[in-house]
C-alpha cells in the first residue's frame, strides 16, 4: 500500500490537495471517488465520515479539510520549502485560515442567496461579503505572495479560492486578484495538477 494516498474527485476541492501534493513532490496514489457512490460507501466513510473529498492518508494517518491538508503537507515535506519562516508565520496562518473561514463562508452564503442583515453580521463570522472582498484585496496586494515575498503552502489554498472566484464569478475581477493569480497560474506544479485532474475528469465523464 502506498505511504500517501489522495482521495478525490476532479470536480471538487480535491484539486487543491492535488496541487499541493505536486508542489511538495511527494509520491502518492490516487483513489477517485464518485458523488453519491463510492464517496458514501462504508470503506470511505471509515476514512472521512463527512462523506466528502479530499482526504489524504499518510502512513496510516488521515487528514481532511483542504487548509489542513496544505499545512500538513508543508510540514511533512519540509524539503519543499513551502512552510513559513519565522517572519512569514503570522501572515501564513492568518490568511490561510481567513480563506478557510470568512472567505469561504461569505462566498457560499452569497451563492446561496443568504445575505445577513446588519444585526446578524456579528453572528456569521465574516460580517458582510463586501468587507471580506476588501480585506482579501488588501492582503494579496501587500506582498507578491500572501505571506511575503515567496510562494508558500498558503498560496496554494488562498490562490485556489481566488482562481475559482475568477472562474465562476464569485469574486469580482479586480486588478489585485488578477495580478496575484498571474504569479500562480504558470507554476509547474499547478499546471501538472490541472492536467492530471482534467484528464481524470474526462475519463470519469466518458465512463
C-alpha positions as CSV (number, residue, x, y, z in Angstrom):
1,X,0.0,0.0,0.0
2,X,1.3,3.5,-0.9
3,X,2.5,5.5,2.0
4,X,0.5,8.5,0.8
5,X,-2.9,8.3,-0.9
6,X,-5.2,11.1,-2.1
7,X,-8.9,10.5,-2.1
8,X,-10.5,12.9,-4.5
9,X,-12.8,13.8,-7.3
10,X,-11.6,16.1,-10.1
11,X,-14.8,18.2,-9.8
12,X,-14.1,19.1,-6.2
13,X,-11.8,20.9,-3.8
14,X,-9.6,17.9,-4.2
15,X,-7.9,19.9,-6.9
16,X,-6.4,22.0,-4.1
17,X,-4.9,18.9,-2.4
18,X,-3.6,17.6,-5.8
19,X,-1.8,20.9,-6.4
20,X,-0.2,20.9,-3.0
21,X,0.9,17.3,-3.5
22,X,2.5,18.2,-6.8
23,X,4.2,21.2,-5.1
24,X,5.8,19.1,-2.4
25,X,6.9,16.5,-5.0
26,X,5.6,13.6,-3.0
27,X,5.0,10.1,-4.4
28,X,1.3,9.4,-3.9
29,X,-1.5,7.1,-5.1
30,X,-4.9,8.4,-6.1
31,X,-8.4,7.0,-5.4
32,X,-11.1,8.6,-7.5
33,X,-14.5,8.7,-5.8
34,X,-17.9,9.3,-7.2
35,X,-20.5,11.5,-5.6
36,X,-23.3,9.5,-4.1
37,X,-21.5,6.2,-4.8
38,X,-18.0,5.4,-3.5
39,X,-17.9,8.7,-1.6
40,X,-20.7,7.4,0.6
41,X,-19.5,3.8,0.8
42,X,-18.5,2.3,4.2
43,X,-14.9,2.0,3.1
44,X,-14.5,5.7,2.5
45,X,-16.7,6.7,5.5
46,X,-14.2,4.9,7.7
47,X,-11.7,7.5,6.4
48,X,-13.9,10.6,6.3
49,X,-17.3,10.2,7.9
50,X,-18.3,13.6,6.4
51,X,-18.5,11.7,3.1
52,X,-16.7,14.4,1.2
53,X,-13.3,14.9,-0.5
54,X,-10.5,15.5,-0.4
55,X,-8.8,13.4,2.2
56,X,-5.3,12.1,2.4
57,X,-3.9,9.1,4.3
58,X,-0.2,9.4,5.1
59,X,1.4,6.5,6.8
60,X,-1.9,5.4,8.2
61,X,-2.9,8.9,9.4
62,X,-5.9,10.7,8.0
63,X,-6.0,14.4,7.2
64,X,-9.2,16.1,5.9
65,X,-10.1,19.7,5.1
66,X,-8.1,21.4,2.4
67,X,-6.4,24.1,4.6
68,X,-5.3,21.3,7.0
69,X,-4.0,19.2,4.1
70,X,-2.0,22.1,2.7
71,X,-0.5,22.9,6.1
72,X,0.2,19.3,7.0
73,X,2.0,18.5,3.7
74,X,4.2,21.6,4.1
75,X,5.2,20.3,7.5
76,X,5.5,16.6,6.4
77,X,7.8,17.5,3.4
78,X,9.9,20.4,4.7
79,X,12.5,19.9,2.0
80,X,9.9,21.5,-0.4
81,X,10.3,24.8,1.4
82,X,6.6,25.6,1.5
83,X,6.2,26.1,5.2
84,X,6.6,29.6,6.7
85,X,9.7,31.1,8.1
86,X,9.5,32.9,11.4
87,X,8.8,36.2,9.7
88,X,6.1,34.6,7.5
89,X,4.4,32.6,10.1
90,X,1.8,35.1,11.2
91,X,0.6,36.0,7.7
92,X,0.8,32.4,6.6
93,X,-1.6,31.2,9.3
94,X,-3.8,34.3,9.3
95,X,-4.6,34.3,5.6
96,X,-4.8,30.5,5.1
97,X,-7.5,30.3,7.8
98,X,-9.1,33.6,6.7
99,X,-9.7,31.8,3.4
100,X,-11.0,28.7,5.1
101,X,-13.4,30.6,7.4
102,X,-14.7,34.1,6.5
103,X,-13.9,33.9,2.7
104,X,-15.5,30.6,2.1
105,X,-18.5,31.4,4.3
106,X,-19.1,34.7,2.6
107,X,-18.8,33.3,-0.9
108,X,-21.0,30.3,-0.1
109,X,-23.7,32.3,1.6
110,X,-23.8,34.8,-1.3
111,X,-24.0,31.9,-3.8
112,X,-27.0,30.5,-1.9
113,X,-28.7,33.9,-1.7
114,X,-28.1,34.3,2.0
115,X,-27.5,37.9,2.9
116,X,-27.1,38.5,6.7
117,X,-28.9,41.6,7.9
118,X,-27.0,44.2,9.8
119,X,-28.0,42.8,13.2
120,X,-26.9,39.3,12.0
121,X,-23.5,40.2,10.7
122,X,-21.7,39.8,14.0
123,X,-23.1,36.2,14.2
124,X,-21.9,34.8,10.9
125,X,-18.1,35.3,11.5
126,X,-17.4,37.4,8.4
127,X,-19.6,40.5,8.7
128,X,-20.6,41.0,5.1
129,X,-19.3,39.9,1.6
130,X,-18.0,43.4,0.6
131,X,-15.9,43.6,3.7
132,X,-14.4,40.2,3.1
133,X,-13.5,41.1,-0.6
134,X,-11.9,44.3,0.5
135,X,-9.8,42.6,3.2
136,X,-8.7,39.9,0.7
137,X,-7.8,42.5,-1.9
138,X,-5.6,44.3,0.6
139,X,-4.0,41.0,1.6
140,X,-3.0,40.0,-1.9
141,X,-1.7,43.5,-2.6
142,X,0.5,43.8,0.4
143,X,3.2,41.4,-0.9
144,X,3.9,39.4,-4.0
145,X,2.6,36.3,-2.2
146,X,0.2,36.0,0.6
147,X,2.8,35.6,3.4
148,X,5.5,37.7,1.9
149,X,8.0,37.7,-0.9
150,X,7.9,34.0,-1.7
151,X,5.4,31.3,-2.5
152,X,4.2,29.1,0.4
153,X,1.5,26.5,1.0
154,X,-0.8,29.3,2.0
155,X,-0.7,30.5,-1.6
156,X,-2.0,27.1,-2.8
157,X,-5.0,27.5,-0.6
158,X,-5.7,31.2,-0.9
159,X,-4.8,31.1,-4.6
160,X,-7.2,28.3,-5.3
161,X,-10.1,30.3,-3.8
162,X,-9.2,33.3,-5.9
163,X,-8.8,31.3,-9.0
164,X,-12.3,29.7,-8.6
165,X,-13.7,33.1,-7.7
166,X,-12.5,34.5,-11.0
167,X,-13.6,31.4,-12.9
168,X,-17.1,31.2,-11.5
169,X,-17.8,34.9,-10.8
170,X,-18.0,34.6,-7.1
171,X,-15.3,37.2,-6.7
172,X,-15.0,40.4,-8.7
173,X,-12.3,40.5,-11.3
174,X,-10.3,43.2,-9.6
175,X,-6.8,44.1,-10.8
176,X,-5.2,43.0,-7.5
177,X,-6.7,39.5,-7.8
178,X,-5.7,39.1,-11.4
179,X,-2.1,40.2,-10.7
180,X,-1.9,37.7,-7.8
181,X,-3.2,34.9,-10.0
182,X,-0.7,35.8,-12.7
183,X,2.1,34.9,-10.3
184,X,0.5,31.5,-9.5
185,X,-1.2,30.0,-12.6
186,X,2.0,29.1,-14.5
187,X,3.7,27.3,-11.6
188,X,4.8,23.9,-13.0
189,X,3.1,22.0,-10.1
190,X,-0.2,23.8,-10.7
191,X,0.0,23.1,-14.4
192,X,0.7,19.4,-13.8
193,X,-2.1,19.1,-11.2
194,X,-4.6,20.7,-13.5
195,X,-3.7,18.4,-16.4
196,X,-4.0,15.3,-14.2
197,X,-7.4,16.4,-12.8
198,X,-8.7,17.4,-16.3
199,X,-7.7,14.0,-17.7
200,X,-9.3,12.2,-14.7
201,X,-12.5,14.3,-15.2
202,X,-12.6,13.4,-18.9
203,X,-12.1,9.7,-18.1
204,X,-14.9,9.8,-15.5
205,X,-17.3,11.6,-17.8
206,X,-16.6,9.1,-20.6
207,X,-17.2,6.0,-18.4
